Amino acid sequence: MEGPYATSAIEDLPQLWDGFAKLVREGLGVSGFGAQIMDLPPDYQTKSHDESDSGQEELYLALSGSGTSRTLTSGSGGLRVLCVGGTPGKPYEAPEWSEG
């Protein structure tokens, strides 16, 4: 990140998986926590996962569309979700998959 802040349009962020994931952390130079935007197509469900082994806390915030979270499930109009995570008391270590 250059200067005190960085900005980007969502569509200009680095992407993975044909645009399914927008790499907010990498695109804005964030190093203290993970942040991605997931664009789920209509009627899609992610695999369930558990962070109890890593101790990471996660925040899921729906930005548009309809669906449910934890195991992300989109409604008929798709779902855009901001996912933020970090482990309390530990420096953030980005998972390999999040490096575009």
N, C-alpha and C positions, 0 to 999 in steps of 0.2 A: 504494500500500500504506500503510495507516495503522498506526502503531506498528512494532515490530521484526519482525512476521511477519503473514502472512495465511493463512487457511484457507478451504477450500470443499469441498463434496461434488462429485465429478466431474459429476454430473447437473445441478448448479447453475451450472456454468461457462457463459460465453457460448458459443454454438454456431453452426456454419456447415453448410451443405449438409445440411439436415434431420437434424442431429445427428451426422453423420459425423465432424466435427472439433469437439473441445472445446478452447477457447482458454485454455489454462492461463496463459500469459504475461499476457494481457489481464485475465483473471479474477482473478488474484492480484496484479497490479500489478508484475510482474517487468520490469526494463528491461535487465539485463545479458546476456541470452541468450533465444533463442526456445524455447518449450515448448508443445507441443500434444499432445492425446490423440486418436488416430484409432481409430474403431470401424468395422472392416471387417465387412460382412455375410458370410455363408457363401460360400465358393468365389468370392472376389473378388480381383482383381489390380490394383494401381495401375500407373501408367505409370512407367517407369524414368526417372531423372534423374541428373544429374551436377553436383556442386558444385565441380569443378576451376576454373572461371572465377571463382567468388566466393571460393574459399579456405575456405569454411565447413566446419567439422567437425560431424558429426551423430552422435547416439547414438539408437539404436532399442532399446527395452526392452519386450518382450512382457509385458503385465500379466495377461492372461487369454486363453483360447482356444488355437487351434493355427494354425500357419502358418510362413512364412519371412519374412526381411527383406532389405533393400536395395531390391529391387522387392517391396513388401509383397504377400504372397499369403496369403489366409486359408484355413483348413481348413474342414471341414464345420460346425464350431460357431462360425464367425466368429473375430475376433481383435481385441483391444484393445491398442494400442501407444502408449507414451509416446515422443514424438519431441522431442529437445532439440538445439539447434544454436547455433553462434556462430563467429565468425572470430577466431582467435588474434591478439592484439595490436591489435585494432580495436574501437571502440565498437559495440555491437549496434545495427543498424538493422532494425526490424521490417518485413517485407514487407507491402505494401498489403493483400493478401488476408487477413492475420491480424488485421486491425483489424475487430472485430465491429461 
